[in-house]
Amino acid sequence: MHRKTKMPSKRYKKALEVVDASKSYPLKDAVGVLAKFPKAKFNETIDLAFRLGVDPKQSDQMIRGTVPLPHGSGKTVKVLVFARNGSAADAAKAAGAEYVGFEDMIKKCNEGWSDFDIAIATPEAMVEVRKLGKVLGPRGLMPNPKTGTVTDDTAKAVKEVKAGRVEYKVDKTGNVHVAVGKASFSADQIADNARVVIEAVLRAKPTGLKGSYVHSCSISTTMSPSVRLDLREFQAAA
């Protein structure tokens, strides 16, 4: 049985006419190309994609971290906070967390509930929350000290993720994808957000890595072709 190959839409084909696939663009120029693409009927997400020359199986080459976006992500983030302590729970609620609890929330997650984007936990709560590894881990929702989502300062963590702190993490194939805004953002806002993510990923280069670190980096909207970036401006400043 042969599967039908999905043909590119007319809008996608028009976008292909705008970008030179053989060229690498400086960030500002690449954002300008995105602005020329035909618009979708919804507010598309702007995505940065990196192809890295790392081996994610090596613990010292696991690229992961968080970075605050100067202009936010444009996304409404639902936050779950696991807190046994009353003051930590109250602080999380006051900071705007949609869901706060401990045993009740652990039970809901174990039953398959996942109507949230980011989970935060106090170190005390992690004793029980880490048992949710098989449930939350595959969905990328497990709290982790490296991303600032295991902390006693729940109010600060909630405010940061609500304001647009994003996580970058290399996947099994050595790729990193990070949302850096929405198509409704101005060109300067998109460029500013993309710049801080690019700089963060470049700073995360493993010290013992041999060979090329960033094989390629591109920017795109949800429904558009990718625009390849020329990162020499960043590497020269490093």
N, C-alpha and C positions, 0 to 999 in steps of 0.2 A: 504494500500500500504506500503510495507516494503522498507526502504532505505538500500542501500548497504553500508556496513561498509568498509571504506577505509583501506586497509591492509598496514601495515608499509613497507617501501621500504627495499630493501636488504641492502642499505647503513645504514639505521636507525637500522636495526637488528644487523649489525656488530658493530655499536656504542654501542648498549646495552650490547654487550659482553665485552666491555672495562670498563664500569662503574659498580661499586657495588651499586645497588639501596638502599641497607640497610645501607650504610655507609655515614657518613658526613666527608668531606675532608677539611683539612686546605686550605686556598686560593691558596697558591703556588702549592700544589698537585692537586687541582681541575683544575687549568689552565693547568697543565701537562696532565691531562686526556683529556681535550678538544683538545689538540694538537695531541692526538692519534686517535681521531675520523676520519673516512674516510672523505675526503674533498669533498665539493660540487663543482659545476662548476662555481660558482660565489663567490665573496668575502663576506662571511656571516657576519652578525652583531653579536657581542657578547652582550648578554643580562643578566642583573642581575634581579632577581625576589624576592621580599620579600612578605611574608604573615604576616601581622601585627595584633596584638590583640587590635586594636583601633576601635572606632565607628565613621566613617567619618561624621555622621550626627551631632555629637557634635562639635561645632566650635573650642573648645580647643583641639580637637583630629584630626584636619585636617592637616595631615603631608604634607608639601609642601615647596620647596625651590629650590635653584640652587647651582651647584658646578662646578668649572672649572676642566676639566680633564687634568692632567699633559701632556698627549701625544695627546690630541685632540680626537675627536670622530671618525675621519676617514670619516665623512660624509660631503658632500658639502651642506651647509646651505643657502637657499635663504631667504633673509631678506626684509621685508616690513617695512618702517618707515612712520608713520603718523606725519607730522610736518607742522604747519601753518607758523611758523617763518622761515624766509629765511636763517638765519645763522645756525639754527638747521638742516634744510634740506640740506644745502650745506655740513655741517660736516658729515652727514649721508652718503651722496654720496661719499665724499672723503674717508670715512672709508670702503667703499665697498658694501653698501646696494644696492641690485638689483632694488628695487622699492622705490621711495620716492615721497610723495605727500600728499594731504589733501582731499579736496572735491572730486577730481577725483578718488582717491583710495577708499574713502568711497562709492562712487557710484558703482565702479566695484565690491566691496565686497558684496554690497547689491544685485547685479545682479547675485551673485553666484560664482564669481571668487575667487580662493584660491590657486594660483600657487606660494605659498611661505610656508616656514617652521616655521618662527617665525615673529611675528608682534611686533614692538616697537612704542611707542607713547610718545610725550611730554605731560606733565600734562595739558598744554593749549589745545592740540588737543583732549585729552580724554573727554572733555565736549561733543563733537560730536561723538567720536569713541565709547564711552560706549553704544551708541544707537545700535551698531552692535552686542550687547551681544547675541541675539538670532541666529545670523548668525555665528559669530566666536566662541562663547562659546562652543557649542557642538563639535566643531572640535579641541578644545584645543588651539585655536590661539588668544584668547583675551589677550591684554597687561595687565599686572598686576604688581603693585608696589612690591609685595612680591617676584617676580622673576626678578626684576631689569629691566623689559621691559616698565616701565613708568618712564621716566627720561628726564631731559633737556640735559644731556650729551649723546646725541645720538651717537657720535663717539665712546665713550668708550663702550656703550652697543653693538653696531654693532661689534666692534673688539672682544669683549668677546664671543659673540655667534658664531662668525666665527671661533674663535680659539678653540672652543670645550666646551663651558659652557653648561651643560645639566641640565634639570629640573627633579626633582623627585616629584611625587604627588600621594597620596593615592587615589585609585578609590573607587567606591561605595561598593565594597565587601571587602575592607581593604587590597588590594594588591598594590604593587608599582613595576613598571617595568622601568628600565633605561638601555639605550644602553651605553656600556662602551668601545666600540672600534670595530675593524674589525678582522676577522680571519687572515688577513695578518700581523697584529701587532705581535711583539715579545712577548714571554711569560712574560717578565718583564714589558713591556708596558701595557699589559692587566691587570696584577696583580696590578700595580701602579694605573691605572684608577679605577679598582674595589675597591681598598682599600679606596680611597678618598670618593667614593660614600657610601660605607658601613659605614665609620666613620661619614659622614654627616647625614645619616638616623638614626644612633644610637644616635647622639647628639640631634636629633629632638624629642626624646621621650617626650611626654607630662608629665609635673611634677606631675599631679594628677592622672595619670593612675594607676589603680589597676590590678594586674595580669600580665601575660607575655606580653611583648611588641613585640618581634620578634618571631613568631611561627616557621618560617623557612625562609631560604634564599638559593637560588640556582643560578647557572650560566650555561648558555647554548649558543649554536650558533643558528642561524635561523632555521636550519633543524635538530638539534641534540636533544637527550634526555637531561634532566636536570642533573646537578651534584650538589648534596646537599652540602652546605658549613657548616663547623664547625666554629662558630663565637666566640669561647671562647678566641682566641688570641686577639680579639678586645675588648671584654667585660672585660678582665683582665687588659687591658691598659686604660680603661675608668676611 
